[in-house]
Amino acid sequence: MTVFNIPLDAPNIGELEKEFVIRALESGYVSSVGPMVAEFEERFASYVRVSHAVATVNGTAALHLALRLLDIGPGDEVIVPALTFIATVNPVLYVGATPVVIDVDPLTWNIDPVEVEKAITEHTRAIIPVHLYGNPADMCRIVELARKYNLFVVEDATEALGATYEGRFTGTFGHIGVFSFNGNKVITTGGGGMLVTDDSVLASRARLLVNQGRVPGVIEYEHVEMGYNYRLNNLQAALGLAQLERLPEFLDAKRRNTALYRKLLQERSGLKWQCEMEESVSNWWLFSILIEPDKFGAGRNDVMEKMKSAGIQVRPLFMPLTKQPAYNRYNMNECPVADFLHKNGINLPGTSLLKEEDIRQVCQVLLEVK
Ligand SMILES: *Cc1c(COP(=O)(O)O)cnc(C)c1O
């Protein structure tokens, strides 16, 4: 494992986390039978202001559950953006549905509503907007399209905890919203996820499905439908409760990181970054730049090389779904915007552990690349 002086997305774990996890260990509740799971769900629901939150083993599992809950399956089409992590779309295949991959907006880097409308057919059942790197997608127009064509919206808010659109938290606009607590996300439980909804019928069924389809509260092992072992455990929930308390601190740190990056980089020609819509406030999970090689004088690979040798951890943006070998049997239209962003974009260090000197150093190395 390479150790970097300046990490990209390392978790921020402190005394509070230790205290909570020790409390869970001492209670003897280490599995998903434990009081902290329900407590974490309640606190999370009240933070994002939804009626129901169901904790899961990770964000991918929560996305899979979401599609099961909406009875999406073979013959159904689900619209997804080309520029995202593969976990947005793998669950579409888990349920046997067909992903319809569309291009993103060049400014927000998120699913383009104009492309969404063009892609809708009589088989379309759902749209999965992703709030990429924490930047809210155009939820007003996506919700409007969903109403007009009678579609479900499953929000992939895995990267966007704490981001808002028109003052409301991302993840709460769709029929179902999904969050991730992987080690690299805004808050972590090691691995973990959360499914949120305002629909009590969907929430009750989610509680069945995460636990092998078992009827809760009865002594018999009675299973009313095929489910999964997708529950979060008490140790993870303990970690989550501590992290949730510290979330405001993490959000402040990420927004501070971004403000400093922008200030230090704004003069240099050939550098751009993701834009927030007027209605949006990003959580700035990962600040990412776009390099225009002609104007900047060097390409993204040169920049990545220089960063790596300076001990700074950076990454290319996600490879578009249209370029994924695992997906080449699907008939997909070209997505030139996603391709352009992937070819020229880099995630810069964005962890809440960064100090001002770290960001100054990243910018100095970046600005010296020739
Ligand atoms: C992290 C992530 C997921 C999946 O979450 P896991 O908890 O890692 O399973 C899904 N979609 C996007 C866009 C992500 O970044």
The ligand as a Gaussian input file, in Angstrom:
#p B3LYP/6-31G(d) Opt

LIG

0 1
 C      -19.716000       4.836000      -2.958000
 C      -20.685000       4.832000      -4.041000
 C      -21.683000       3.827000      -4.163000
 C      -21.711000       2.576000      -3.363000
 O      -21.537000       2.628000      -2.031000
 P      -20.818000       1.437000      -1.254000
 O      -21.147000       1.752000       0.162000
 O      -19.348000       1.518000      -1.557000
 O      -21.417000       0.150000      -1.694000
 C      -22.638000       3.974000      -5.143000
 N      -22.637000       5.009000      -5.997000
 C      -21.689000       5.971000      -5.939000
 C      -21.765000       7.104000      -6.904000
 C      -20.679000       5.898000      -4.978000
 O      -19.731000       6.850000      -4.954000

